[in-house]
Every structure is written in structure tokens, then in C-alpha cells.
């Protein structure tokens, strides 16, 4: 169980870092064009959706792992 949980958390952490990287790239392009950080806020609904999706997947996988563990303990 611990190894599987560690893998799930590691995968979620990589996904969160990818989401932060996406925001960083958009912000860098915006600042690079001289527009500042405000135009990057236009993507806020997308950023929230990405992080909500990552969080949902994390909780879903952890719950499935716990359910699997309970089934194994019953047998």
C-alpha cells in the first residue's frame, strides 16, 4: 500500500508542477511582451480547472487504493 500511495502522490506532485509550469510560461510570455501580469489573469478559469482536475484525480486514486486495501483485508 505504501509504495502505491507514494507513487500516486509523486504523480500528483508532478502534475501540480506541470500546472504551475503552464502558468509560469503564460506569465513569462505576457511579461516578455511588456503587458505585465494582468493579461495572464484571463486564463484563470483554465488554471482553476487544471488544478481542480488534478486534485479530483488524486482523491479518486487514493480512495480506490483504500477500497482495494479494504477488499484485500476482508479476504
N, C-alpha and C positions, 0 to 999 in steps of 0.2 A: 504494500500500500504506500509506504513512504517514498519509494522510488517513483511510482506512478504519480503521486501528488507533486513531487519535486519536478517531474517532467512537465506536468500541467502548469505549474507556477512559472517555470522557466519559459515555456511557450507563451504564456500570457505577458510576461515581462518583455519579451522580445516584441510582441505585438504592440504593447504600450509604447515602447521605444520607437517603433515604426510610426505610430501615430504622432508622437512628438516630433519625429523627423519630418513628417509631412507638414506639420505646422511650421517647423523651422525653415523648410525650403520655401514655403509660401511667403513667410515673413522676410526672408533674405531677398527674395525677388522683389517684393514690394519696397523694401528699404533701398535695394540696389537701383531701382528706378526713380528713387527720390520721392516716393509717395508717402513714406512713413509707415507706421504700423496700422493706421485706421483702415485702409483698404483690405488688409488681411482679415479684418473682422467680418467681412462679407461671407467668408467661409465658415463662420461659427456654427451654423446648423450642421454642416458636414462634419466638423470636428467633434461635435457632441454626439452625432450619430456613430462615428467611428469608435469613440471611447465607450459608448453605450453597448455597441455590438461586441466589443472585446470583453467588457465586463459580463455581459449576458452569457457569452460562450464560456468564460471562466467559471461562473457559478453553475452552469449546466454540466460542465465536465466534472466539477468537484462533487456535485450531487449524484451524478451517475456513478462515480467511483465509490462513494459512500453506500449507495444502493447495492452495488456489486459486492462490496465488503460484507454487508448485512446478509446477502444471499449466501455467501460462502460460509459465514458463521452458522447459519441455520442448518447447513448440510452436514 
